[in-house]
Amino acid sequence: MHIEPGVVDGAKMVLAYGTAAASAGYSLKLVGDDLRQHSIASFVVRGVLATLGVFIFFEVLPHFAVGISEVHFILGTTLLLILGAAPTALGLAAGLLIQGALFAPTDLPMFFVNVTTLLMPLFAVHALAKRIVPQATAYVDLRYVDVLKMSAIYQGGVIAWVAFWALYGQGFGAENMTSVLSFGAAYLLVILIEPLADLAALGAAKGLRAYKDSPVFTKRLYHAA
């Protein structure tokens, strides 16, 4: 997911700086919450894994430009379920930054816009997971319908933020509206496919129960809240 340079520019970028700063602040809170349950070493390992995962998702998995932005299989909920919210937030931000620095430097001016678009939906999923996932259920035992809800919230949030930035930056002209709608329609495919990736990852995790206390997994993966 990369909103093209120039969609938001000039004085309007001040809002992106503010939302990115808010995202960074909430990410720090998540880090604090994570460190109360995991060691620093575990957090670092999961953060590195999330960063590598995001980089691979952006560069290796199929992605294509549609309308106002690009469609990517971000697999944000997969990372959240396996690694936890804080490492996933770190991985999304760091992976986006590395990808931009190494392969798309022209996208770097939009980093604050794009990182907001990736992180804000993650925070929403993390907050709503307490309602979606029963307290007595470990992530590894989630049903398809639960995973679908989480994925829909995340991907729906990405679509909503992309639409917001496009309309905020370029207005409600017919061409811009068409670009936004075509992007949203294309992203519906992601909402259908990503829950399958989530379930595949959780299915693999079931076979690794012997390693449930490994520092590479979030405790919530195998343990009820």
N, CA and C atoms as a LAMMPS dump frame, in Angstrom:
ITEM: TIMESTEP
0
ITEM: NUMBER OF ATOMS
675
ITEM: BOX BOUNDS ff ff ff
-5.0000000000000000e+02 5.0000000000000000e+02
-5.0000000000000000e+02 5.0000000000000000e+02
-5.0000000000000000e+02 5.0000000000000000e+02
ITEM: ATOMS id mol type element x y z
1 1 1 N 0.855 -1.175 0
2 1 2 C 0 0 0
3 1 3 C 0.894 1.229 0
4 2 1 N 0.896 1.95 -1.123
5 2 2 C 1.685 3.175 -1.229
6 2 3 C 0.852 4.237 -1.942
7 3 1 N 0.45 5.247 -1.21
8 3 2 C -0.228 6.376 -1.833
9 3 3 C 0.815 7.167 -2.612
10 4 1 N 0.508 7.508 -3.827
11 4 2 C 1.482 8.111 -4.718
12 4 3 C 1.904 9.497 -4.246
13 5 1 N 3.185 9.845 -4.476
14 5 2 C 3.674 11.182 -4.13
15 5 3 C 2.828 12.257 -4.81
16 6 1 N 2.561 13.317 -4.08
17 6 2 C 1.786 14.421 -4.624
18 6 3 C 0.31 14.37 -4.306
19 7 1 N -0.178 13.214 -3.857
20 7 2 C -1.588 13.124 -3.49
21 7 3 C -1.883 14.052 -2.318
22 8 1 N -0.976 14.06 -1.355
23 8 2 C -1.027 15.023 -0.252
24 8 3 C 0.297 15.773 -0.266
25 9 1 N 0.267 17.082 -0.288
26 9 2 C 1.518 17.842 -0.309
27 9 3 C 1.316 19.209 0.322
28 10 1 N 2.386 19.962 0.352
29 10 2 C 2.324 21.311 0.893
30 10 3 C 1.91 21.356 2.349
31 11 1 N 1.123 22.353 2.682
32 11 2 C 0.692 22.547 4.067
33 11 3 C -0.178 21.407 4.568
34 12 1 N -0.8 20.679 3.658
35 12 2 C -1.669 19.575 4.067
36 12 3 C -0.886 18.426 4.711
37 13 1 N 0.427 18.399 4.472
38 13 2 C 1.242 17.348 5.063
39 13 3 C 1.343 17.483 6.581
40 14 1 N 1.005 18.642 7.101
41 14 2 C 1.063 18.835 8.557
42 14 3 C 0.168 17.813 9.265
43 15 1 N -0.989 17.531 8.7
44 15 2 C -1.882 16.54 9.298
45 15 3 C -1.227 15.161 9.309
46 16 1 N -0.527 14.812 8.243
47 16 2 C 0.147 13.515 8.178
48 16 3 C 1.23 13.42 9.246
49 17 1 N 1.943 14.525 9.479
50 17 2 C 2.954 14.521 10.535
51 17 3 C 2.294 14.279 11.892
52 18 1 N 1.131 14.884 12.08
53 18 2 C 0.43 14.723 13.353
54 18 3 C -0.087 13.308 13.56
55 19 1 N -0.689 12.722 12.511
56 19 2 C -1.219 11.362 12.652
57 19 3 C -0.079 10.348 12.812
58 20 1 N 1.037 10.591 12.141
59 20 2 C 2.179 9.696 12.286
60 20 3 C 2.764 9.79 13.685
61 21 1 N 2.801 11.01 14.233
62 21 2 C 3.297 11.186 15.597
63 21 3 C 2.38 10.478 16.598
64 22 1 N 1.073 10.589 16.378
65 22 2 C 0.12 9.895 17.247
66 22 3 C 0.301 8.382 17.143
67 23 1 N 0.548 7.895 15.928
68 23 2 C 0.786 6.467 15.723
69 23 3 C 2.045 6.018 16.461
70 24 1 N 3.082 6.838 16.411
71 24 2 C 4.323 6.507 17.11
72 24 3 C 4.095 6.468 18.616
73 25 1 N 3.32 7.42 19.117
74 25 2 C 3.035 7.452 20.545
75 25 3 C 2.267 6.232 21.003
76 26 1 N 1.258 5.846 20.239
77 26 2 C 0.483 4.659 20.623
78 26 3 C 1.319 3.389 20.472
79 27 1 N 2.195 3.382 19.489
80 27 2 C 3.091 2.233 19.329
81 27 3 C 3.978 2.065 20.555
82 28 1 N 4.444 3.16 21.103
83 28 2 C 5.263 3.091 22.321
84 28 3 C 4.463 2.507 23.479
85 29 1 N 3.177 2.856 23.555
86 29 2 C 2.328 2.264 24.586
87 29 3 C 2.235 0.754 24.396
88 30 1 N 2.062 0.325 23.16
89 30 2 C 1.978 -1.104 22.881
90 30 3 C 3.287 -1.814 23.235
91 31 1 N 4.399 -1.136 22.991
92 31 2 C 5.689 -1.716 23.355
93 31 3 C 5.756 -1.927 24.863
94 32 1 N 5.306 -0.924 25.617
95 32 2 C 5.287 -1.061 27.074
96 32 3 C 4.412 -2.214 27.524
97 33 1 N 3.236 -2.343 26.909
98 33 2 C 2.341 -3.458 27.249
99 33 3 C 2.996 -4.8 26.924
100 34 1 N 3.669 -4.857 25.777
101 34 2 C 4.306 -6.095 25.343
102 34 3 C 5.428 -6.499 26.306
103 35 1 N 6.202 -5.535 26.743
104 35 2 C 7.341 -5.839 27.609
105 35 3 C 6.916 -6.271 29.009
106 36 1 N 5.665 -6.047 29.353
107 36 2 C 5.183 -6.552 30.633
108 36 3 C 4.886 -8.053 30.566
109 37 1 N 4.801 -8.6 29.357
110 37 2 C 4.508 -10.022 29.193
111 37 3 C 5.668 -10.795 28.565
112 38 1 N 6.565 -10.093 27.887
113 38 2 C 7.654 -10.746 27.18
114 38 3 C 8.976 -10.085 27.558
115 39 1 N 10.049 -10.791 27.313
116 39 2 C 11.377 -10.226 27.56
117 39 3 C 11.752 -9.251 26.443
118 40 1 N 12.761 -8.431 26.705
119 40 2 C 13.246 -7.513 25.677
120 40 3 C 13.764 -8.296 24.476
121 41 1 N 14.463 -9.395 24.753
122 41 2 C 15.002 -10.207 23.661
123 41 3 C 13.884 -10.735 22.775
124 42 1 N 12.798 -11.182 23.391
125 42 2 C 11.659 -11.68 22.623
126 42 3 C 11.075 -10.58 21.75
127 43 1 N 10.931 -9.384 22.317
128 43 2 C 10.381 -8.273 21.542
129 43 3 C 11.278 -7.947 20.354
130 44 1 N 12.576 -7.915 20.574
131 44 2 C 13.51 -7.608 19.486
132 44 3 C 13.414 -8.654 18.38
133 45 1 N 13.394 -9.931 18.767
134 45 2 C 13.307 -11.006 17.776
135 45 3 C 12.029 -10.876 16.966
136 46 1 N 10.902 -10.667 17.644
137 46 2 C 9.624 -10.559 16.935
138 46 3 C 9.558 -9.298 16.085
139 47 1 N 10.183 -8.228 16.556
140 47 2 C 10.224 -7.002 15.761
141 47 3 C 11.022 -7.181 14.476
142 48 1 N 12.14 -7.882 14.575
143 48 2 C 12.959 -8.152 13.385
144 48 3 C 12.201 -9.051 12.419
145 49 1 N 11.54 -10.085 12.941
146 49 2 C 10.763 -10.979 12.083
147 49 3 C 9.631 -10.226 11.382
148 50 1 N 8.97 -9.334 12.111
149 50 2 C 7.889 -8.55 11.507
150 50 3 C 8.424 -7.643 10.414
151 51 1 N 9.563 -7.014 10.656
152 51 2 C 10.167 -6.131 9.658
153 51 3 C 10.53 -6.896 8.396
154 52 1 N 11.166 -8.048 8.561
155 52 2 C 11.511 -8.88 7.407
156 52 3 C 10.262 -9.332 6.666
157 53 1 N 9.232 -9.709 7.435
158 53 2 C 7.988 -10.135 6.815
159 53 3 C 7.355 -9.042 5.986
160 54 1 N 7.277 -7.84 6.546
161 54 2 C 6.666 -6.716 5.827
162 54 3 C 7.458 -6.404 4.565
163 55 1 N 8.773 -6.405 4.676
164 55 2 C 9.61 -6.128 3.51
165 55 3 C 9.335 -7.153 2.404
166 56 1 N 9.235 -8.423 2.773
167 56 2 C 8.953 -9.476 1.797
168 56 3 C 7.554 -9.309 1.212
169 57 1 N 6.584 -8.996 2.075
170 57 2 C 5.216 -8.817 1.594
171 57 3 C 5.148 -7.697 0.555
172 58 1 N 5.891 -6.616 0.792
173 58 2 C 5.851 -5.48 -0.121
174 58 3 C 6.594 -5.741 -1.425
175 59 1 N 7.72 -6.455 -1.335
176 59 2 C 8.591 -6.577 -2.491
177 59 3 C 8.454 -7.899 -3.253
178 60 1 N 8.1 -8.974 -2.564
179 60 2 C 8.082 -10.295 -3.196
180 60 3 C 6.677 -10.704 -3.627
181 61 1 N 5.695 -10.527 -2.732
182 61 2 C 4.327 -10.918 -3.079
183 61 3 C 3.779 -10.018 -4.187
184 62 1 N 2.819 -10.509 -4.957
185 62 2 C 2.254 -9.698 -6.047
186 62 3 C 1.689 -8.381 -5.522
187 63 1 N 1.932 -7.329 -6.256
188 63 2 C 1.368 -6.018 -5.926
189 63 3 C 1.204 -5.243 -7.233
190 64 1 N 0.19 -4.405 -7.282
191 64 2 C -0.103 -3.703 -8.524
192 64 3 C -0.805 -2.384 -8.219
193 65 1 N -0.545 -1.424 -9.076
194 65 2 C -1.141 -0.106 -8.919
195 65 3 C -2.587 -0.127 -9.395
196 66 1 N -3.46 0.418 -8.567
197 66 2 C -4.875 0.543 -8.922
198 66 3 C -5.364 1.88 -8.401
199 67 1 N -5.825 2.709 -9.299
200 67 2 C -6.387 3.978 -8.868
201 67 3 C -5.389 4.853 -8.135
202 68 1 N -5.745 5.24 -6.939
203 68 2 C -4.984 6.224 -6.189
204 68 3 C -3.759 5.642 -5.505
205 69 1 N -3.663 4.308 -5.414
206 69 2 C -2.58 3.708 -4.639
207 69 3 C -2.184 2.363 -5.24
208 70 1 N -1.499 1.545 -4.441
209 70 2 C -1.115 0.196 -4.85
210 70 3 C -1.805 -0.817 -3.946
211 71 1 N -2.137 -1.955 -4.514
212 71 2 C -2.741 -3.042 -3.751
213 71 3 C -1.641 -4.023 -3.361
214 72 1 N -1.493 -4.249 -2.059
215 72 2 C -0.5 -5.185 -1.523
216 72 3 C -1.198 -6.202 -0.626
217 73 1 N -0.611 -7.382 -0.531
218 73 2 C -1.015 -8.344 0.488
219 73 3 C -0.146 -8.057 1.717
220 74 1 N -0.642 -7.199 2.591
221 74 2 C 0.153 -6.713 3.716
222 74 3 C 0.268 -7.765 4.809
223 75 1 N -0.791 -8.588 4.975
224 75 2 C -0.822 -9.636 5.997
225 75 3 C -0.608 -9.066 7.398
226 76 1 N -1.204 -7.911 7.627
227 76 2 C -1.074 -7.272 8.936
228 76 3 C -1.684 -8.086 10.055
229 77 1 N -2.852 -8.701 9.813
230 77 2 C -3.473 -9.501 10.872
231 77 3 C -2.685 -10.784 11.127
232 78 1 N -2.065 -11.333 10.082
233 78 2 C -1.228 -12.52 10.278
234 78 3 C -0.089 -12.213 11.243
235 79 1 N 0.581 -11.09 11.005
236 79 2 C 1.682 -10.696 11.886
237 79 3 C 1.181 -10.427 13.292
238 80 1 N 0.025 -9.781 13.405
239 80 2 C -0.543 -9.48 14.718
240 80 3 C -0.813 -10.761 15.495
241 81 1 N -1.407 -11.743 14.848
242 81 2 C -1.775 -12.983 15.528
243 81 3 C -0.558 -13.79 15.957
244 82 1 N 0.485 -13.786 15.15
245 82 2 C 1.661 -14.61 15.427
246 82 3 C 2.672 -13.89 16.311
247 83 1 N 2.876 -12.603 16.061
248 83 2 C 3.965 -11.882 16.716
249 83 3 C 3.509 -10.878 17.768
250 84 1 N 2.26 -10.436 17.691
251 84 2 C 1.772 -9.442 18.637
252 84 3 C 1.669 -8.062 18.022
253 85 1 N 0.936 -7.176 18.675
254 85 2 C 0.65 -5.852 18.118
255 85 3 C 1.877 -4.96 18.042
256 86 1 N 2.657 -4.896 19.117
257 86 2 C 3.801 -3.983 19.15
258 86 3 C 4.866 -4.344 18.118
259 87 1 N 5.317 -5.615 18.05
260 87 2 C 6.282 -5.955 17.01
261 87 3 C 5.742 -5.734 15.599
262 88 1 N 4.438 -5.969 15.414
263 88 2 C 3.841 -5.747 14.101
264 88 3 C 3.861 -4.269 13.733
265 89 1 N 3.551 -3.399 14.697
266 89 2 C 3.609 -1.957 14.442
267 89 3 C 5.027 -1.545 14.06
268 90 1 N 5.994 -2.05 14.81
269 90 2 C 7.394 -1.758 14.486
270 90 3 C 7.749 -2.28 13.096
271 91 1 N 7.329 -3.509 12.796
272 91 2 C 7.649 -4.102 11.511
273 91 3 C 7.026 -3.363 10.345
274 92 1 N 5.78 -2.933 10.491
275 92 2 C 5.123 -2.186 9.42
276 92 3 C 5.839 -0.874 9.132
277 93 1 N 6.196 -0.154 10.198
278 93 2 C 6.874 1.13 10.019
279 93 3 C 8.282 0.936 9.454
280 94 1 N 9.048 0.012 10.055
281 94 2 C 10.426 -0.202 9.614
282 94 3 C 10.476 -0.814 8.218
283 95 1 N 9.595 -1.787 7.954
284 95 2 C 9.572 -2.406 6.629
285 95 3 C 9.224 -1.404 5.547
286 96 1 N 8.253 -0.533 5.824
287 96 2 C 7.873 0.508 4.871
288 96 3 C 9.033 1.467 4.614
289 97 1 N 9.731 1.842 5.69
290 97 2 C 10.848 2.77 5.555
291 97 3 C 11.999 2.14 4.763
292 98 1 N 12.341 0.894 5.073
293 98 2 C 13.424 0.213 4.364
294 98 3 C 13.08 0.017 2.905
295 99 1 N 11.844 -0.402 2.649
296 99 2 C 11.415 -0.601 1.268
297 99 3 C 11.513 0.697 0.472
298 100 1 N 11.09 1.791 1.096
299 100 2 C 11.162 3.076 0.412
300 100 3 C 12.594 3.531 0.183
301 101 1 N 13.434 3.378 1.193
302 101 2 C 14.818 3.835 1.096
303 101 3 C 15.604 3.058 0.041
304 102 1 N 15.332 1.746 -0.056
305 102 2 C 16.125 0.902 -0.955
306 102 3 C 15.563 0.802 -2.365
307 103 1 N 14.238 0.827 -2.489
308 103 2 C 13.637 0.538 -3.781
309 103 3 C 12.754 1.655 -4.333
310 104 1 N 12.249 2.514 -3.492
311 104 2 C 11.337 3.559 -3.984
312 104 3 C 11.564 4.857 -3.228
313 105 1 N 12.741 5.455 -3.386
314 105 2 C 13.034 6.699 -2.643
315 105 3 C 12.071 7.842 -2.956
316 106 1 N 11.444 7.791 -4.128
317 106 2 C 10.487 8.851 -4.462
318 106 3 C 9.248 8.783 -3.572
319 107 1 N 9.038 7.617 -2.91
320 107 2 C 7.879 7.462 -2.031
321 107 3 C 8.137 8 -0.616
322 108 1 N 9.4 8.255 -0.286
323 108 2 C 9.735 8.643 1.086
324 108 3 C 9.013 9.909 1.559
325 109 1 N 8.785 10.913 0.699
326 109 2 C 8.018 12.074 1.177
327 109 3 C 6.623 11.728 1.668
328 110 1 N 6.108 10.566 1.236
329 110 2 C 4.777 10.143 1.66
330 110 3 C 4.835 9.154 2.818
331 111 1 N 5.989 8.993 3.413
332 111 2 C 6.135 7.995 4.475
333 111 3 C 5.144 8.211 5.609
334 112 1 N 4.969 9.451 6.04
335 112 2 C 4.094 9.722 7.177
336 112 3 C 2.625 9.44 6.833
337 113 1 N 2.26 9.686 5.586
338 113 2 C 0.908 9.343 5.132
339 113 3 C 0.729 7.828 5.12
340 114 1 N 1.694 7.134 4.516
341 114 2 C 1.571 5.686 4.363
342 114 3 C 1.685 4.939 5.688
343 115 1 N 2.55 5.398 6.577
344 115 2 C 2.697 4.692 7.854
345 115 3 C 1.443 4.863 8.704
346 116 1 N 0.806 6.02 8.622
347 116 2 C -0.468 6.215 9.313
348 116 3 C -1.515 5.243 8.784
349 117 1 N -1.549 5.099 7.463
350 117 2 C -2.539 4.229 6.826
351 117 3 C -2.358 2.769 7.224
352 118 1 N -1.122 2.356 7.498
353 118 2 C -0.858 0.981 7.908
354 118 3 C -1.089 0.755 9.401
355 119 1 N -0.729 1.746 10.212
356 119 2 C -0.754 1.537 11.662
357 119 3 C -2.121 1.776 12.302
358 120 1 N -2.839 2.777 11.863
359 120 2 C -4.124 3.07 12.494
360 120 3 C -5.101 1.888 12.413
361 121 1 N -5.226 1.203 11.266
362 121 2 C -6.091 0.018 11.236
363 121 3 C -5.585 -1.103 12.134
364 122 1 N -4.268 -1.224 12.277
365 122 2 C -3.711 -2.231 13.184
366 122 3 C -4.152 -1.962 14.615
367 123 1 N -4.102 -0.707 15.02
368 123 2 C -4.53 -0.357 16.373
369 123 3 C -6.008 -0.67 16.573
370 124 1 N -6.808 -0.431 15.532
371 124 2 C -8.24 -0.72 15.626
372 124 3 C -8.485 -2.213 15.81
373 125 1 N -7.77 -3.046 15.053
374 125 2 C -7.925 -4.496 15.184
375 125 3 C -7.491 -4.949 16.574
376 126 1 N -6.383 -4.425 17.04
377 126 2 C -5.881 -4.801 18.361
378 126 3 C -6.89 -4.441 19.448
379 127 1 N -7.496 -3.274 19.337
380 127 2 C -8.462 -2.835 20.346
381 127 3 C -9.749 -3.652 20.284
382 128 1 N -10.188 -3.96 19.076
383 128 2 C -11.451 -4.675 18.914
384 128 3 C -11.315 -6.184 19.072
385 129 1 N -10.088 -6.681 19.067
386 129 2 C -9.882 -8.124 19.215
387 129 3 C -10.449 -8.638 20.535
388 130 1 N -10.483 -7.783 21.537
389 130 2 C -11.021 -8.192 22.831
390 130 3 C -12.504 -8.529 22.735
391 131 1 N -13.2 -7.905 21.78
392 131 2 C -14.609 -8.218 21.562
393 131 3 C -14.783 -9.348 20.562
394 132 1 N -13.893 -9.392 19.565
395 132 2 C -14.019 -10.39 18.509
396 132 3 C -13.586 -11.761 18.995
397 133 1 N -12.495 -11.804 19.771
398 133 2 C -11.93 -13.076 20.215
399 133 3 C -12.342 -13.338 21.66
400 134 1 N -13.036 -14.428 21.942
401 134 2 C -13.393 -14.753 23.323
402 134 3 C -12.15 -14.843 24.203
403 135 1 N -12.283 -14.386 25.447
404 135 2 C -11.144 -14.361 26.351
405 135 3 C -10.552 -15.746 26.586
406 136 1 N -11.374 -16.775 26.492
407 136 2 C -10.903 -18.134 26.748
408 136 3 C -10.303 -18.8 25.514
409 137 1 N -10.195 -18.053 24.413
410 137 2 C -9.707 -18.624 23.165
411 137 3 C -8.334 -18.066 22.812
412 138 1 N -7.373 -18.955 22.623
413 138 2 C -6.06 -18.546 22.14
414 138 3 C -6.165 -18.251 20.646
415 139 1 N -5.296 -17.405 20.141
416 139 2 C -5.349 -17.064 18.725
417 139 3 C -5.235 -18.296 17.835
418 140 1 N -4.478 -19.279 18.262
419 140 2 C -4.25 -20.451 17.439
420 140 3 C -5.539 -21.252 17.207
421 141 1 N -6.543 -21.021 18.047
422 141 2 C -7.811 -21.748 17.944
423 141 3 C -8.927 -20.915 17.319
424 142 1 N -8.583 -19.825 16.678
425 142 2 C -9.587 -18.971 16.058
426 142 3 C -10.301 -19.678 14.909
427 143 1 N -11.566 -19.337 14.726
428 143 2 C -12.343 -19.832 13.604
429 143 3 C -12.183 -18.897 12.403
430 144 1 N -12.57 -19.402 11.24
431 144 2 C -12.458 -18.576 10.035
432 144 3 C -13.244 -17.279 10.179
433 145 1 N -14.437 -17.36 10.759
434 145 2 C -15.273 -16.161 10.87
435 145 3 C -14.605 -15.106 11.741
436 146 1 N -13.887 -15.543 12.794
437 146 2 C -13.19 -14.587 13.651
438 146 3 C -12.037 -13.923 12.892
439 147 1 N -11.302 -14.739 12.16
440 147 2 C -10.176 -14.214 11.387
441 147 3 C -10.674 -13.281 10.285
442 148 1 N -11.793 -13.652 9.663
443 148 2 C -12.37 -12.807 8.622
444 148 3 C -12.755 -11.443 9.18
445 149 1 N -13.34 -11.418 10.366
446 149 2 C -13.71 -10.145 10.987
447 149 3 C -12.48 -9.27 11.219
448 150 1 N -11.419 -9.877 11.744
449 150 2 C -10.212 -9.11 12.022
450 150 3 C -9.578 -8.593 10.737
451 151 1 N -9.514 -9.461 9.733
452 151 2 C -8.93 -9.046 8.465
453 151 3 C -9.758 -7.952 7.802
454 152 1 N -11.091 -8.095 7.878
455 152 2 C -11.968 -7.093 7.267
456 152 3 C -11.801 -5.735 7.942
457 153 1 N -11.633 -5.75 9.252
458 153 2 C -11.423 -4.494 9.976
459 153 3 C -10.114 -3.853 9.545
460 154 1 N -9.057 -4.682 9.46
461 154 2 C -7.759 -4.112 9.077
462 154 3 C -7.78 -3.588 7.642
463 155 1 N -8.2 -4.423 6.717
464 155 2 C -8.196 -4.007 5.319
465 155 3 C -9.205 -2.902 5.054
466 156 1 N -10.356 -2.976 5.741
467 156 2 C -11.321 -1.881 5.613
468 156 3 C -10.751 -0.572 6.111
469 157 1 N -9.959 -0.66 7.182
470 157 2 C -9.297 0.539 7.696
471 157 3 C -8.297 1.101 6.712
472 158 1 N -7.545 0.216 6.049
473 158 2 C -6.59 0.672 5.034
474 158 3 C -7.328 1.396 3.902
475 159 1 N -8.417 0.799 3.442
476 159 2 C -9.201 1.427 2.37
477 159 3 C -9.716 2.796 2.818
478 160 1 N -10.219 2.856 4.049
479 160 2 C -10.777 4.112 4.558
480 160 3 C -9.712 5.195 4.644
481 161 1 N -8.525 4.852 5.116
482 161 2 C -7.456 5.844 5.232
483 161 3 C -6.956 6.284 3.86
484 162 1 N -6.833 5.345 2.931
485 162 2 C -6.425 5.733 1.576
486 162 3 C -7.449 6.694 0.977
487 163 1 N -8.729 6.379 1.15
488 163 2 C -9.781 7.257 0.63
489 163 3 C -9.715 8.627 1.299
490 164 1 N -9.492 8.624 2.617
491 164 2 C -9.412 9.904 3.322
492 164 3 C -8.283 10.762 2.78
493 165 1 N -7.082 10.173 2.649
494 165 2 C -5.94 10.964 2.175
495 165 3 C -6.176 11.467 0.754
496 166 1 N -6.775 10.625 -0.084
497 166 2 C -7.016 11.035 -1.467
498 166 3 C -7.997 12.204 -1.537
499 167 1 N -9.082 12.115 -0.772
500 167 2 C -10.09 13.177 -0.792
501 167 3 C -9.578 14.427 -0.088
502 168 1 N -8.84 14.234 0.984
503 168 2 C -8.24 15.357 1.703
504 168 3 C -7.235 16.096 0.828
505 169 1 N -6.44 15.326 0.075
506 169 2 C -5.387 15.948 -0.722
507 169 3 C -5.83 16.453 -2.069
508 170 1 N -6.801 15.758 -2.691
509 170 2 C -7.135 16.071 -4.081
510 170 3 C -8.592 16.457 -4.308
511 171 1 N -9.407 16.399 -3.264
512 171 2 C -10.779 16.841 -3.406
513 171 3 C -11.721 15.794 -3.959
514 172 1 N -12.923 16.243 -4.318
515 172 2 C -14.002 15.329 -4.703
516 172 3 C -14.298 15.351 -6.202
517 173 1 N -13.289 15.644 -7.005
518 173 2 C -13.47 15.642 -8.45
519 173 3 C -13.783 14.246 -8.965
520 174 1 N -14.387 14.183 -10.137
521 174 2 C -14.824 12.9 -10.699
522 174 3 C -13.645 11.945 -10.899
523 175 1 N -12.527 12.45 -11.403
524 175 2 C -11.371 11.583 -11.659
525 175 3 C -10.815 11.006 -10.369
526 176 1 N -10.728 11.857 -9.348
527 176 2 C -10.2 11.396 -8.071
528 176 3 C -11.155 10.383 -7.428
529 177 1 N -12.436 10.642 -7.502
530 177 2 C -13.416 9.717 -6.939
531 177 3 C -13.355 8.361 -7.648
532 178 1 N -13.181 8.378 -8.956
533 178 2 C -13.069 7.128 -9.709
534 178 3 C -11.84 6.336 -9.277
535 179 1 N -10.731 7.043 -9.056
536 179 2 C -9.5 6.382 -8.613
537 179 3 C -9.681 5.753 -7.241
538 180 1 N -10.358 6.461 -6.354
539 180 2 C -10.595 5.942 -5
540 180 3 C -11.483 4.706 -5.05
541 181 1 N -12.554 4.775 -5.826
542 181 2 C -13.487 3.648 -5.907
543 181 3 C -12.838 2.421 -6.549
544 182 1 N -12.01 2.626 -7.558
545 182 2 C -11.352 1.484 -8.209
546 182 3 C -10.357 0.835 -7.258
547 183 1 N -9.667 1.645 -6.459
548 183 2 C -8.751 1.082 -5.466
549 183 3 C -9.52 0.267 -4.427
550 184 1 N -10.608 0.819 -3.927
551 184 2 C -11.403 0.119 -2.924
552 184 3 C -11.961 -1.191 -3.444
553 185 1 N -12.417 -1.193 -4.697
554 185 2 C -12.965 -2.418 -5.289
555 185 3 C -11.887 -3.48 -5.425
556 186 1 N -10.691 -3.081 -5.837
557 186 2 C -9.591 -4.033 -5.988
558 186 3 C -9.179 -4.617 -4.643
559 187 1 N -9.27 -3.814 -3.605
560 187 2 C -8.822 -4.275 -2.292
561 187 3 C -9.783 -5.279 -1.673
562 188 1 N -11 -5.379 -2.209
563 188 2 C -11.927 -6.396 -1.717
564 188 3 C -11.358 -7.794 -1.91
565 189 1 N -10.559 -7.968 -2.953
566 189 2 C -9.915 -9.26 -3.19
567 189 3 C -8.994 -9.619 -2.027
568 190 1 N -8.296 -8.615 -1.506
569 190 2 C -7.385 -8.846 -0.386
570 190 3 C -8.163 -9.298 0.844
571 191 1 N -9.317 -8.697 1.07
572 191 2 C -10.131 -9.052 2.234
573 191 3 C -10.556 -10.517 2.17
574 192 1 N -10.763 -11.041 0.97
575 192 2 C -11.165 -12.437 0.817
576 192 3 C -9.985 -13.392 0.968
577 193 1 N -8.805 -12.973 0.524
578 193 2 C -7.649 -13.869 0.501
579 193 3 C -6.886 -13.876 1.815
580 194 1 N -6.73 -12.733 2.447
581 194 2 C -5.876 -12.669 3.633
582 194 3 C -6.346 -13.536 4.796
583 195 1 N -7.656 -13.694 5.045
584 195 2 C -8.046 -14.629 6.114
585 195 3 C -7.542 -16.045 5.871
586 196 1 N -7.444 -16.451 4.604
587 196 2 C -6.909 -17.773 4.297
588 196 3 C -5.432 -17.861 4.679
589 197 1 N -4.701 -16.769 4.431
590 197 2 C -3.297 -16.732 4.841
591 197 3 C -3.185 -16.763 6.357
592 198 1 N -4.093 -16.052 7.039
593 198 2 C -4.095 -16.059 8.499
594 198 3 C -4.322 -17.471 9.022
595 199 1 N -5.33 -18.157 8.462
596 199 2 C -5.644 -19.511 8.914
597 199 3 C -4.52 -20.484 8.59
598 200 1 N -3.863 -20.294 7.456
599 200 2 C -2.729 -21.153 7.112
600 200 3 C -1.596 -20.974 8.12
601 201 1 N -1.347 -19.725 8.504
602 201 2 C -0.299 -19.454 9.489
603 201 3 C -0.666 -20.038 10.849
604 202 1 N -1.942 -19.891 11.232
605 202 2 C -2.382 -20.452 12.51
606 202 3 C -2.361 -21.977 12.464
607 203 1 N -2.703 -22.557 11.308
608 203 2 C -2.634 -24.007 11.169
609 203 3 C -1.216 -24.51 11.342
610 204 1 N -0.269 -23.777 10.779
611 204 2 C 1.137 -24.144 10.953
612 204 3 C 1.546 -24.004 12.413
613 205 1 N 1.022 -22.961 13.067
614 205 2 C 1.361 -22.742 14.477
615 205 3 C 0.851 -23.869 15.363
616 206 1 N -0.286 -24.482 14.984
617 206 2 C -0.819 -25.598 15.772
618 206 3 C 0.161 -26.76 15.824
619 207 1 N 0.903 -26.924 14.752
620 207 2 C 1.887 -27.991 14.722
621 207 3 C 3.153 -27.671 15.486
622 208 1 N 3.215 -26.464 16.029
623 208 2 C 4.405 -26.028 16.763
624 208 3 C 4.094 -25.771 18.235
625 209 1 N 3.051 -26.422 18.752
626 209 2 C 2.66 -26.196 20.145
627 209 3 C 3.783 -26.527 21.124
628 210 1 N 4.662 -27.441 20.723
629 210 2 C 5.786 -27.783 21.605
630 210 3 C 6.69 -26.575 21.842
631 211 1 N 6.572 -25.58 20.971
632 211 2 C 7.411 -24.375 21.084
633 211 3 C 6.582 -23.17 21.533
634 212 1 N 5.478 -23.435 22.229
635 212 2 C 4.554 -22.36 22.583
636 212 3 C 5.165 -21.301 23.477
637 213 1 N 6.233 -21.629 24.177
638 213 2 C 6.89 -20.643 25.024
639 213 3 C 8.125 -20.05 24.362
640 214 1 N 8.253 -20.276 23.062
641 214 2 C 9.376 -19.718 22.325
642 214 3 C 9.271 -18.198 22.265
643 215 1 N 10.385 -17.489 22.328
644 215 2 C 10.35 -16.024 22.269
645 215 3 C 9.954 -15.47 20.912
646 216 1 N 9.821 -16.335 19.902
647 216 2 C 9.454 -15.836 18.572
648 216 3 C 7.951 -15.691 18.404
649 217 1 N 7.155 -16.131 19.378
650 217 2 C 5.704 -16.018 19.299
651 217 3 C 5.176 -15.126 20.417
652 218 1 N 4.081 -14.417 20.124
653 218 2 C 3.397 -13.711 21.187
654 218 3 C 2.695 -14.723 22.09
655 219 1 N 2.652 -14.455 23.375
656 219 2 C 2.036 -15.394 24.315
657 219 3 C 0.565 -15.621 23.995
658 220 1 N -0.096 -14.606 23.434
659 220 2 C -1.519 -14.722 23.128
660 220 3 C -1.791 -15.756 22.046
661 221 1 N -0.779 -16.14 21.293
662 221 2 C -0.971 -17.104 20.231
663 221 3 C -1.436 -18.45 20.786
664 222 1 N -0.834 -18.883 21.901
665 222 2 C -1.139 -20.187 22.47
666 222 3 C -1.855 -20.143 23.816
667 223 1 N -1.982 -18.952 24.37
668 223 2 C -2.567 -18.843 25.705
669 223 3 C -3.785 -17.924 25.657
670 224 1 N -4.831 -18.281 26.397
671 224 2 C -6.001 -17.415 26.513
672 224 3 C -5.624 -16.152 27.271
673 225 1 N -6.399 -15.125 27.081
674 225 2 C -6.112 -13.847 27.73
675 225 3 C -6.294 -13.955 29.243
